[in-house]
Amino acid sequence: MTARRHSSPSVRAATAADVPFLARTAFEASLPPFGRSFWDDLLKESGTDTVAFLEAVLREGASSWGAVEDFIILDVEGAPAAACAVFAPDEHAALGPLNLDRLDGVAAALSWTAETAAAFGAAYQGIWSGGADFLKPQAELIVESVAVAPAFRGRGLGDALMLAAFDRARARGAANLGIMVIHGNDAAKALYEKHFEPYATFHAAYFDHAFPGLTKFRANLVE
């Protein structure tokens, strides 16, 4: 039997029309290695669907780890199949994935009450206290929210996405590019090791064993 050949992906920049797919991508990227998103727990009391929340975050420009225009999308046969964000970290990036200065806009988009927004903000800050060494950017540009849609996995799109991220970084004149992975996400770790070098590792003890730890990677783009 002849193996089925898959079409090569095309690379493009994301637009506002892609927000539903980007929200799903960000959700998928937040699942490993626990099998659930940390957003799920933060949103439990509000009764808000995680993907709907992430859509609101992107539409309101409240993501600290990649705005809509920072995303690269791989299309396969005309359908979005994979995506990642390549962004320049600012002062909010070291405080976690959400810019709390824009929480009011997100809350309004989701029709939250002031009490719901305040409770969510307090819960978020309880997890992302900010200022921790592991959140400090290790490169000029950072790759985040890396995911391949489930229907398109097993086609080598992870490698294609990394190559596209490198192309985006070089086009922006960056000297280096960084990414990180939570320990236990073995598939992502294997992918990143092919394209990056380990930069710093924070073991479980750093988090008092409440978290499995993570490794940050960096690739130099200047010869």
N, C-alpha and C positions, 0 to 999 in steps of 0.2 A: 504494500500500500504506500502511495506517495504522501509524504508529509504535506500538510496544508501550508502554503506560503501566505504570510501576513503582509499587508501593505506597510510600507515605511511611513512613519509618522511625519506630519508636517508641524512646524513650530510657529507659534504666533503669540503676540502679546494679548493679555486678557483685556476685556472691556466690561463695562457695567452690565451688559447683557449676560455675562458669564457668572454673575454673582451666585446664582443657585448652585452651579457646578463647583465653584470655588469654596462655597460653604461646605458642601459635601466632601470636597477634598480635604479641607482643614479638619473636618470631623474624622475622616478616615485616618488622617495622619496622627490624630491624638489618641487613637485606640491602643496601639501596641505600646508596651508588651502586656498591658493589663486586661485587654479585651473590652474596655470601656473607657470613655473619655472623662478626664477630670472635670470638664464642663458639666457632665451629667449630674455629678454630685452638687456642684455649685448652683445648678438651676433647679434642683429637685423641689425646693420649697416654693419656687415661683410657678411651677407647673409648665414651664416653657420648654418646648422642643429644642434640643441643642442645635440642630441644623438651622432652624428658624432664628435662633439667637445669633448664630454666626453670620447669617445673611444680614441681619440688622447691624452687626458690628462692621461688616464690610461696607454696607451702604452708607453708614454714618461716619466712615473714615476713622473708626475707633480701634483698629488693629494696630498694635505696636510692632508686630512681626510680619509686616507685609500688607500694603494697601492693594487695592484692585489692580492698579497700574504696575505693581511690582511682580505680578504673577506671569509666569510662562505657562502656556497650555500646549500640550501635544494632541493634535487631532489625528484620528485614525479613521479612514474612510468617511470623513466628514463629521465624525462625532468626537467630542472631547473625551480623551482617554486618560490623561495624566496631567498633573500640574505641580508647580512649586513656586514659592515666592523668592525673589532675590532682592534684598532691600538693604539700604544703608541705615544702620542702627542709630537712633538718636537717644536723647536723655530718657525717653519713655521705655526703650527696648530693654534696659537693664532693670526695669521694674516689673516685667512680666508681659504677657501677650496682649493685654488690654490697656488702652489709654483711658484711665479713669476720668480724665478731664472731659471725656466725651460720653460718659455713661448716661447723662441726662438725655442725650439724643437717642441713644439705644433704648432707654426705658420708654421714651415717648413713642418710638416706632413699634414697640411691643405692647403698648397700652398698659404698662406697669403703673401701679400706684407709687406714691413717694415712699411708702413703707416697704414695698417690695424692692424698689431700687436701693434703698438704704441697707436692707438686709443682705441683698446680693453683694453690694459693695463691701460690706463688713466681712462677709464670708470669703470674698475674693482676696481681700487684704490679709486674711488669716492664713491663706496658702501662699500668696505671692507677696511676701513682706518687703521685697525690694532691697537693693543694695548688696545682695549676696554676691560673693566672688564668682559663683558659677554662672551668673547671669551677665557678667561683664563681657561685651563683645570681644572676640579674639581676632577679628578681621575687619577690613573696610566694608565689605559686603557680606551678608549672611544669607544662607539658604534655609528656608523654613517651609512647613506645611507640605512636605513631599509625600505624594501619594499617587498610586495608579488605581483607577477605578477597578473594582473586582472583576468585571467582565473582560478586562484587557490585561490581566496579570499573566505572567509566564511568557511574555513576548519580548522581553528585553527593554521595556520602556523605561525602567529605572535608570539604566545606563544612558539611554537617549536623553532623559531628563537632566541627568548630571552634565552631559556634554552641552546641552542647551544652556544650563545655568552658567557654565564656564564661558560660553560664548557671550552671554549677556554681561557677565562681569568684565570681560576683556573689552567689550564694546563701550562700557562705561569708564574704562581707564583705571580700574581697580588694581592695586598691587597684590591683593590677596583676597581669598574667599573662604568663609568658614561655615561649618555645619555642626550639629551635635546630635547625639543619639542616647536614649535611655538604655541602661544595661538591661539585657533580656530581649531587646528588639534585634535579634540576631540577623535577620534578613537585611535590615537597614544598615547594620554595622558592617556586614560583608560588602554591601554596595559602596559605602562611604570609604572603606579601606582601599578600594580599587582606585579612588580618585583623589583622596586626601591623605595627609599625614596626621597622626595623633598629636594633639596640641596640649591638652590637659585632661586629667581624669579626676573626677570627684567620686570617691567610693561611698558605699552605703554608710560607713561610719561618719562621714561628713554630715549626713542627714539624720544622725542618730538612729540609723537603720529603719527609719520610717519611709524610706525611698531607696530603690536599688542602686542609685548612683547614675552617673552619666559620663560620657567622654565627648570632648570637643575636638573637632578636627580643623585643620587649616591647609590650604593649598596656596603656594606662592605662584603668582601669575607673571612675574617679571623675571626674565632670564638673567 
